[in-house]
Amino acid sequence: MSYHNYTLDRFDGEYAIFLKRPEETEQLLIHRSDIVVPVKEGDIVRIEDNGITYNMNVLHEETNAQKARIQQLMKQLREKK
């Protein structure tokens, strides 16, 4: 069993597209029916692949910290105009 942290990038049809952190260049596609926890785009989750199913936990603190960083960057960009 191995686990990694991912960001939920988007839903595309019947699949959720997760990007492996921190580089976010490697994708993991998981069918919506295999997702048993409520997740939304932008959430950071720890995904454990046991070879049969995926176990997911939303990392709320990491997600909130990432959102705060993005908001700060957006604020800085707006102030540069």
N, CA, C and O atoms as a GROMACS GRO file, in nm:
protein
  324
    1MET      N    1   0.084  -0.119   0.000
    1MET     CA    2   0.000   0.000   0.000
    1MET      C    3   0.088   0.125   0.000
    1MET      O    4   0.187   0.133   0.072
    2SER      N    5   0.050   0.219  -0.082
    2SER     CA    6   0.121   0.344  -0.083
    2SER      C    7   0.020   0.457  -0.085
    2SER      O    8  -0.094   0.441  -0.129
    3TYR      N    9   0.064   0.574  -0.036
    3TYR     CA   10  -0.025   0.689  -0.040
    3TYR      C   11   0.054   0.811  -0.083
    3TYR      O   12   0.175   0.822  -0.063
    4HIS      N   13  -0.020   0.904  -0.143
    4HIS     CA   14   0.036   1.030  -0.188
    4HIS      C   15  -0.071   1.138  -0.171
    4HIS      O   16  -0.190   1.109  -0.159
    5ASN      N   17  -0.026   1.262  -0.170
    5ASN     CA   18  -0.118   1.375  -0.163
    5ASN      C   19  -0.144   1.425  -0.305
    5ASN      O   20  -0.054   1.431  -0.389
    6TYR      N   21  -0.269   1.459  -0.329
    6TYR     CA   22  -0.314   1.506  -0.459
    6TYR      C   23  -0.404   1.627  -0.442
    6TYR      O   24  -0.464   1.647  -0.337
    7THR      N   25  -0.412   1.707  -0.547
    7THR     CA   26  -0.511   1.814  -0.555
    7THR      C   27  -0.616   1.771  -0.655
    7THR      O   28  -0.584   1.726  -0.765
    8LEU      N   29  -0.744   1.785  -0.616
    8LEU     CA   30  -0.850   1.756  -0.712
    8LEU      C   31  -0.858   1.872  -0.810
    8LEU      O   32  -0.902   1.982  -0.775
    9ASP      N   33  -0.815   1.847  -0.931
    9ASP     CA   34  -0.810   1.951  -1.033
    9ASP      C   35  -0.948   1.978  -1.092
    9ASP      O   36  -0.991   2.093  -1.103
   10ARG      N   37  -1.018   1.870  -1.131
   10ARG     CA   38  -1.147   1.889  -1.196
   10ARG      C   39  -1.219   1.755  -1.208
   10ARG      O   40  -1.161   1.648  -1.188
   11PHE      N   41  -1.347   1.766  -1.241
   11PHE     CA   42  -1.426   1.650  -1.280
   11PHE      C   43  -1.440   1.656  -1.431
   11PHE      O   44  -1.472   1.762  -1.487
   12ASP      N   45  -1.418   1.545  -1.496
   12ASP     CA   46  -1.430   1.537  -1.642
   12ASP      C   47  -1.518   1.417  -1.673
   12ASP      O   48  -1.471   1.303  -1.674
   13GLY      N   49  -1.644   1.443  -1.700
   13GLY     CA   50  -1.738   1.333  -1.723
   13GLY      C   51  -1.755   1.251  -1.597
   13GLY      O   52  -1.790   1.303  -1.491
   14GLU      N   53  -1.729   1.123  -1.610
   14GLU     CA   54  -1.745   1.030  -1.497
   14GLU      C   55  -1.620   1.017  -1.411
   14GLU      O   56  -1.615   0.936  -1.319
   15TYR      N   57  -1.517   1.097  -1.440
   15TYR     CA   58  -1.390   1.083  -1.370
   15TYR      C   59  -1.351   1.210  -1.296
   15TYR      O   60  -1.383   1.322  -1.336
   16ALA      N   61  -1.281   1.189  -1.186
   16ALA     CA   62  -1.216   1.298  -1.114
   16ALA      C   63  -1.068   1.295  -1.153
   16ALA      O   64  -1.006   1.189  -1.158
   17ILE      N   65  -1.015   1.412  -1.182
   17ILE     CA   66  -0.875   1.424  -1.222
   17ILE      C   67  -0.798   1.482  -1.105
   17ILE      O   68  -0.819   1.597  -1.066
   18PHE      N   69  -0.709   1.403  -1.048
   18PHE     CA   70  -0.625   1.446  -0.937
   18PHE      C   71  -0.484   1.470  -0.988
   18PHE      O   72  -0.435   1.398  -1.075
   19LEU      N   73  -0.418   1.573  -0.934
   19LEU     CA   74  -0.280   1.603  -0.969
   19LEU      C   75  -0.192   1.577  -0.848
   19LEU      O   76  -0.217   1.627  -0.739
   20LYS      N   77  -0.088   1.496  -0.869
   20LYS     CA   78   0.003   1.457  -0.760
   20LYS      C   79   0.084   1.578  -0.714
   20LYS      O   80   0.143   1.649  -0.795
   21ARG      N   81   0.085   1.598  -0.584
   21ARG     CA   82   0.158   1.710  -0.525
   21ARG      C   83   0.302   1.670  -0.497
   21ARG      O   84   0.327   1.551  -0.476
   22PRO      N   85   0.396   1.760  -0.495
   22PRO     CA   86   0.377   1.905  -0.506
   22PRO      C   87   0.388   1.957  -0.649
   22PRO      O   88   0.347   2.070  -0.675
   23GLU      N   89   0.442   1.878  -0.742
   23GLU     CA   90   0.465   1.930  -0.878
   23GLU      C   91   0.337   1.948  -0.956
   23GLU      O   92   0.326   2.037  -1.040
   24GLU      N   93   0.239   1.862  -0.929
   24GLU     CA   94   0.109   1.863  -0.996
   24GLU      C   95   0.122   1.844  -1.147
   24GLU      O   96   0.051   1.908  -1.225
   25THR      N   97   0.213   1.756  -1.187
   25THR     CA   98   0.228   1.723  -1.329
   25THR      C   99   0.178   1.582  -1.360
   25THR      O  100   0.146   1.553  -1.475
   26GLU      N  101   0.172   1.496  -1.261
   26GLU     CA  102   0.127   1.358  -1.279
   26GLU      C  103  -0.021   1.349  -1.243
   26GLU      O  104  -0.063   1.394  -1.136
   27GLN      N  105  -0.100   1.289  -1.333
   27GLN     CA  106  -0.244   1.279  -1.312
   27GLN      C  107  -0.283   1.141  -1.261
   27GLN      O  108  -0.221   1.039  -1.293
   28LEU      N  109  -0.390   1.141  -1.181
   28LEU     CA  110  -0.454   1.018  -1.137
   28LEU      C  111  -0.602   1.032  -1.166
   28LEU      O  112  -0.666   1.125  -1.116
   29LEU      N  113  -0.658   0.943  -1.247
   29LEU     CA  114  -0.800   0.945  -1.279
   29LEU      C  115  -0.871   0.841  -1.195
   29LEU      O  116  -0.833   0.724  -1.192
   30ILE      N  117  -0.976   0.885  -1.127
   30ILE     CA  118  -1.056   0.794  -1.044
   30ILE      C  119  -1.202   0.812  -1.082
   30ILE      O  120  -1.252   0.925  -1.090
   31HIS      N  121  -1.270   0.702  -1.106
   31HIS     CA  122  -1.411   0.707  -1.141
   31HIS      C  123  -1.491   0.764  -1.023
   31HIS      O  124  -1.463   0.734  -0.907
   32ARG      N  125  -1.589   0.846  -1.056
   32ARG     CA  126  -1.670   0.910  -0.952
   32ARG      C  127  -1.730   0.808  -0.854
   32ARG      O  128  -1.742   0.835  -0.735
   33SER      N  129  -1.768   0.691  -0.904
   33SER     CA  130  -1.830   0.590  -0.818
   33SER      C  131  -1.733   0.534  -0.715
   33SER      O  132  -1.775   0.473  -0.617
   34ASP      N  133  -1.602   0.553  -0.737
   34ASP     CA  134  -1.501   0.504  -0.643
   34ASP      C  135  -1.466   0.606  -0.536
   34ASP      O  136  -1.385   0.578  -0.447
   35ILE      N  137  -1.525   0.724  -0.543
   35ILE     CA  138  -1.498   0.830  -0.445
   35ILE      C  139  -1.608   0.826  -0.340
   35ILE      O  140  -1.725   0.852  -0.370
   36VAL      N  141  -1.570   0.794  -0.218
   36VAL     CA  142  -1.670   0.774  -0.112
   36VAL      C  143  -1.676   0.890  -0.013
   36VAL      O  144  -1.761   0.891   0.076
   37VAL      N  145  -1.586   0.986  -0.027
   37VAL     CA  146  -1.588   1.104   0.061
   37VAL      C  147  -1.624   1.226  -0.025
   37VAL      O  148  -1.588   1.231  -0.143
   38PRO      N  149  -1.694   1.323   0.034
   38PRO     CA  150  -1.726   1.442  -0.045
   38PRO      C  151  -1.601   1.525  -0.072
   38PRO      O  152  -1.532   1.566   0.022
   39VAL      N  153  -1.572   1.550  -0.199
   39VAL     CA  154  -1.457   1.631  -0.238
   39VAL      C  155  -1.504   1.732  -0.342
   39VAL      O  156  -1.599   1.710  -0.416
   40LYS      N  157  -1.433   1.845  -0.345
   40LYS     CA  158  -1.463   1.946  -0.446
   40LYS      C  159  -1.332   1.993  -0.508
   40LYS      O  160  -1.224   1.973  -0.452
   41GLU      N  161  -1.344   2.054  -0.624
   41GLU     CA  162  -1.226   2.101  -0.694
   41GLU      C  163  -1.143   2.192  -0.604
   41GLU      O  164  -1.196   2.280  -0.537
   42GLY      N  165  -1.013   2.169  -0.605
   42GLY     CA  166  -0.922   2.246  -0.522
   42GLY      C  167  -0.886   2.180  -0.390
   42GLY      O  168  -0.790   2.220  -0.324
   43ASP      N  169  -0.962   2.077  -0.350
   43ASP     CA  170  -0.931   2.007  -0.225
   43ASP      C  171  -0.800   1.931  -0.240
   43ASP      O  172  -0.769   1.875  -0.345
   44ILE      N  173  -0.724   1.930  -0.131
   44ILE     CA  174  -0.603   1.849  -0.123
   44ILE      C  175  -0.641   1.724  -0.045
   44ILE      O  176  -0.695   1.732   0.065
   45VAL      N  177  -0.612   1.609  -0.104
   45VAL     CA  178  -0.650   1.482  -0.042
   45VAL      C  179  -0.532   1.387  -0.037
   45VAL      O  180  -0.442   1.392  -0.122
   46ARG      N  181  -0.533   1.302   0.064
   46ARG     CA  182  -0.436   1.192   0.072
   46ARG      C  183  -0.507   1.069   0.017
   46ARG      O  184  -0.613   1.030   0.066
   47ILE      N  185  -0.448   1.009  -0.085
   47ILE     CA  186  -0.508   0.892  -0.149
   47ILE      C  187  -0.417   0.773  -0.127
   47ILE      O  188  -0.298   0.775  -0.158
   48GLU      N  189  -0.476   0.668  -0.072
   48GLU     CA  190  -0.405   0.543  -0.050
   48GLU      C  191  -0.458   0.440  -0.149
   48GLU      O  192  -0.578   0.415  -0.155
   49ASP      N  193  -0.369   0.383  -0.224
   49ASP     CA  194  -0.405   0.280  -0.323
   49ASP      C  195  -0.365   0.145  -0.267
   49ASP      O  196  -0.246   0.114  -0.256
   50ASN      N  197  -0.464   0.065  -0.231
   50ASN     CA  198  -0.432  -0.067  -0.177
   50ASN      C  199  -0.438  -0.176  -0.284
   50ASN      O  200  -0.438  -0.295  -0.253
   51GLY      N  201  -0.444  -0.134  -0.412
   51GLY     CA  202  -0.447  -0.229  -0.521
   51GLY      C  203  -0.586  -0.269  -0.563
   51GLY      O  204  -0.605  -0.322  -0.673
   52ILE      N  205  -0.685  -0.245  -0.476
   52ILE     CA  206  -0.823  -0.281  -0.508
   52ILE      C  207  -0.911  -0.156  -0.509
   52ILE      O  208  -0.990  -0.134  -0.600
   53THR      N  209  -0.896  -0.076  -0.406
   53THR     CA  210  -0.976   0.046  -0.393
   53THR      C  211  -0.885   0.162  -0.354
   53THR      O  212  -0.766   0.145  -0.325
   54TYR      N  213  -0.943   0.281  -0.356
   54TYR     CA  214  -0.872   0.401  -0.312
   54TYR      C  215  -0.934   0.449  -0.182
   54TYR      O  216  -1.056   0.466  -0.174
   55ASN      N  217  -0.852   0.472  -0.082
   55ASN     CA  218  -0.898   0.534   0.041
   55ASN      C  219  -0.856   0.680   0.037
   55ASN      O  220  -0.741   0.711   0.009
   56MET      N  221  -0.950   0.769   0.064
   56MET     CA  222  -0.923   0.912   0.055
   56MET      C  223  -0.956   0.983   0.184
   56MET      O  224  -1.054   0.951   0.252
   57ASN      N  225  -0.870   1.080   0.216
   57ASN     CA  226  -0.896   1.170   0.328
   57ASN      C  227  -0.869   1.312   0.280
   57ASN      O  228  -0.762   1.341   0.227
   58VAL      N  229  -0.966   1.400   0.301
   58VAL     CA  230  -0.947   1.540   0.265
   58VAL      C  231  -0.856   1.602   0.372
   58VAL      O  232  -0.880   1.587   0.492
   59LEU      N  233  -0.753   1.671   0.327
   59LEU     CA  234  -0.659   1.738   0.418
   59LEU      C  235  -0.704   1.884   0.430
   59LEU      O  236  -0.659   1.971   0.355
   60HIS      N  237  -0.793   1.909   0.526
   60HIS     CA  238  -0.856   2.040   0.538
   60HIS      C  239  -0.757   2.152   0.568
   60HIS      O  240  -0.766   2.260   0.510
   61GLU      N  241  -0.663   2.127   0.658
   61GLU     CA  242  -0.566   2.232   0.692
   61GLU      C  243  -0.481   2.270   0.571
   61GLU      O  244  -0.460   2.388   0.544
   62GLU      N  245  -0.433   2.170   0.498
   62GLU     CA  246  -0.351   2.196   0.380
   62GLU      C  247  -0.433   2.269   0.271
   62GLU      O  248  -0.383   2.359   0.205
   63THR      N  249  -0.559   2.227   0.255
   63THR     CA  250  -0.646   2.291   0.156
   63THR      C  251  -0.667   2.437   0.191
   63THR      O  252  -0.656   2.524   0.104
   64ASN      N  253  -0.699   2.465   0.318
   64ASN     CA  254  -0.722   2.603   0.360
   64ASN      C  255  -0.596   2.688   0.347
   64ASN      O  256  -0.604   2.805   0.308
   65ALA      N  257  -0.481   2.632   0.379
   65ALA     CA  258  -0.354   2.705   0.366
   65ALA      C  259  -0.326   2.737   0.220
   65ALA      O  260  -0.280   2.847   0.188
   66GLN      N  261  -0.352   2.642   0.131
   66GLN     CA  262  -0.330   2.664  -0.012
   66GLN      C  263  -0.424   2.773  -0.064
   66GLN      O  264  -0.381   2.859  -0.142
   67LYS      N  265  -0.549   2.771  -0.022
   67LYS     CA  266  -0.645   2.873  -0.065
   67LYS      C  267  -0.602   3.011  -0.016
   67LYS      O  268  -0.615   3.109  -0.089
   68ALA      N  269  -0.550   3.019   0.107
   68ALA     CA  270  -0.504   3.147   0.161
   68ALA      C  271  -0.385   3.199   0.080
   68ALA      O  272  -0.377   3.318   0.052
   69ARG      N  273  -0.292   3.109   0.042
   69ARG     CA  274  -0.177   3.151  -0.039
   69ARG      C  275  -0.223   3.205  -0.175
   69ARG      O  276  -0.172   3.305  -0.224
   70ILE      N  277  -0.318   3.137  -0.233
   70ILE     CA  278  -0.370   3.180  -0.365
   70ILE      C  279  -0.440   3.315  -0.352
   70ILE      O  280  -0.421   3.402  -0.438
   71GLN      N  281  -0.519   3.333  -0.249
   71GLN     CA  282  -0.587   3.461  -0.229
   71GLN      C  283  -0.486   3.574  -0.210
   71GLN      O  284  -0.505   3.683  -0.262
   72GLN      N  285  -0.378   3.547  -0.136
   72GLN     CA  286  -0.274   3.648  -0.114
   72GLN      C  287  -0.206   3.684  -0.247
   72GLN      O  288  -0.182   3.801  -0.274
   73LEU      N  289  -0.176   3.583  -0.327
   73LEU     CA  290  -0.114   3.609  -0.458
   73LEU      C  291  -0.207   3.689  -0.548
   73LEU      O  292  -0.162   3.780  -0.619
   74MET      N  293  -0.335   3.656  -0.548
   74MET     CA  294  -0.432   3.730  -0.628
   74MET      C  295  -0.442   3.876  -0.581
   74MET      O  296  -0.453   3.967  -0.663
   75LYS      N  297  -0.437   3.897  -0.452
   75LYS     CA  298  -0.441   4.033  -0.397
   75LYS      C  299  -0.320   4.112  -0.444
   75LYS      O  300  -0.332   4.228  -0.484
   76GLN      N  301  -0.202   4.050  -0.439
   76GLN     CA  302  -0.080   4.117  -0.483
   76GLN      C  303  -0.087   4.151  -0.632
   76GLN      O  304  -0.043   4.259  -0.672
   77LEU      N  305  -0.142   4.062  -0.712
   77LEU     CA  306  -0.154   4.088  -0.854
   77LEU      C  307  -0.249   4.205  -0.881
   77LEU      O  308  -0.222   4.289  -0.967
   78ARG      N  309  -0.360   4.210  -0.809
   78ARG     CA  310  -0.456   4.319  -0.827
   78ARG      C  311  -0.395   4.454  -0.788
   78ARG      O  312  -0.425   4.556  -0.850
   79GLU      N  313  -0.312   4.454  -0.685
   79GLU     CA  314  -0.253   4.579  -0.637
   79GLU      C  315  -0.145   4.632  -0.730
   79GLU      O  316  -0.110   4.750  -0.723
   80LYS      N  317  -0.090   4.548  -0.817
   80LYS     CA  318   0.015   4.590  -0.910
   80LYS      C  319  -0.039   4.669  -1.028
   80LYS      O  320   0.039   4.733  -1.099
   81LYS      N  321  -0.167   4.667  -1.051
   81LYS     CA  322  -0.226   4.735  -1.167
   81LYS      C  323  -0.217   4.884  -1.157
   81LYS      O  324  -0.262   4.954  -1.247
   0.00000   0.00000   0.00000
